[in-house]
Amino acid sequence: MELIYFPLKGRGEVIRLLMIENDVSYTETNCGNNWMTEWKPKMAFGQAPCLKDGSLTLVQSNAIIRHLARKFNLYGANEAEACQADIVSDSVEDLRGAYVNLIYKNYEAGKEDYIKALPEKLRLFENFIKDKSPYILGENICFADYCLFDLLDIHLVLAPSCLDSFPALKALYAAVGSRPKVKAHRESDAFKAMPINGNGKQ
Ligand SMILES: N[C@@H](CCC(=O)N[C@@H](CS)C(=O)NCC(=O)O)C(=O)O
């Protein structure tokens, strides 16, 4: 596969984790050089990431994530589980949207209020997942676990104590983070050197 994206964690990291966990051999193409002139016009909705998988060319990070989830059987064992996974991943998208807005549009003025309001938002995730462990659906990991893991990861950088009152979120974060391939990826120099966001704020 080929992931076309900026050299950022951003909306690429969940896609990378899913490929790494499923032993996909992939290359990354940095679309940051000549973005406006060369790459943006090629993207169906003018944005990256883009994933090429054989004859498929996909944009929209969540469409890519769901494609990989279907391909690698990470969409739950039945309709009820698939719904749970969708609910969590759409909720992750909502909070990611607020985070992206803070980072790119309102960091200095909005950070304090954002962090103050964060527990209320994380509490909803905690309540939703707390009856199952270590993953959202119990024993078997699904794509939304990776989405939630990455969301928690970026928030731990913004607000290092944000999980202190949320044992289920902490347990999920630890469970995903300690999976051998995830751990090895996160210990790599390339991972450590890669910024979370494109403007240096985090
Ligand atoms: N809904 C899209 C949002 C993608 C997005 O915001 N991409 C940003 C980088 S993370 C981008 O392409 N920015 C450059 C631009 O909009 O010109 C997704 O989930 O893929």
The ligand as an SDF file (V2000), in Angstrom:
LIG
                    3D

 20 19  0  0  0  0  0  0  0  0999 V2000
  -11.9340   14.9250    6.8700 N   0  0  0  0  0  0  0  0  0  0  0  0
  -10.5900   14.8000    6.3490 C   0  0  0  0  0  0  0  0  0  0  0  0
   -9.7440   15.9450    6.8710 C   0  0  0  0  0  0  0  0  0  0  0  0
   -8.3780   15.8880    6.2450 C   0  0  0  0  0  0  0  0  0  0  0  0
   -7.5130   17.0650    6.6090 C   0  0  0  0  0  0  0  0  0  0  0  0
   -7.8790   17.9520    7.3980 O   0  0  0  0  0  0  0  0  0  0  0  0
   -6.3290   17.0480    6.0330 N   0  0  0  0  0  0  0  0  0  0  0  0
   -5.3830   18.1090    6.2420 C   0  0  0  0  0  0  0  0  0  0  0  0
   -4.1140   17.5390    6.8630 C   0  0  0  0  0  0  0  0  0  0  0  0
   -4.4380   16.6760    8.3570 S   0  0  0  0  0  0  0  0  0  0  0  0
   -5.0080   18.7080    4.8930 C   0  0  0  0  0  0  0  0  0  0  0  0
   -5.0390   18.0310    3.8810 O   0  0  0  0  0  0  0  0  0  0  0  0
   -4.6360   19.9860    4.9100 N   0  0  0  0  0  0  0  0  0  0  0  0
   -4.2120   20.6970    3.7370 C   0  0  0  0  0  0  0  0  0  0  0  0
   -5.3260   21.3840    3.0210 C   0  0  0  0  0  0  0  0  0  0  0  0
   -6.5000   21.3510    3.4660 O   0  0  0  0  0  0  0  0  0  0  0  0
   -5.0380   22.0280    2.0060 O   0  0  0  0  0  0  0  0  0  0  0  0
   -9.9960   13.4540    6.7710 C   0  0  0  0  0  0  0  0  0  0  0  0
  -10.4060   12.9320    7.8060 O   0  0  0  0  0  0  0  0  0  0  0  0
   -9.1580   12.9290    6.0330 O   0  0  0  0  0  0  0  0  0  0  0  0
  1  2  1  0
  2  3  1  0
  2 18  1  0
  3  4  1  0
  4  5  1  0
  5  6  2  0
  5  7  1  0
  7  8  1  0
  8  9  1  0
  8 11  1  0
  9 10  1  0
 11 12  2  0
 11 13  1  0
 13 14  1  0
 14 15  1  0
 15 16  2  0
 15 17  1  0
 18 19  2  0
 18 20  1  0
M  END
$$$$
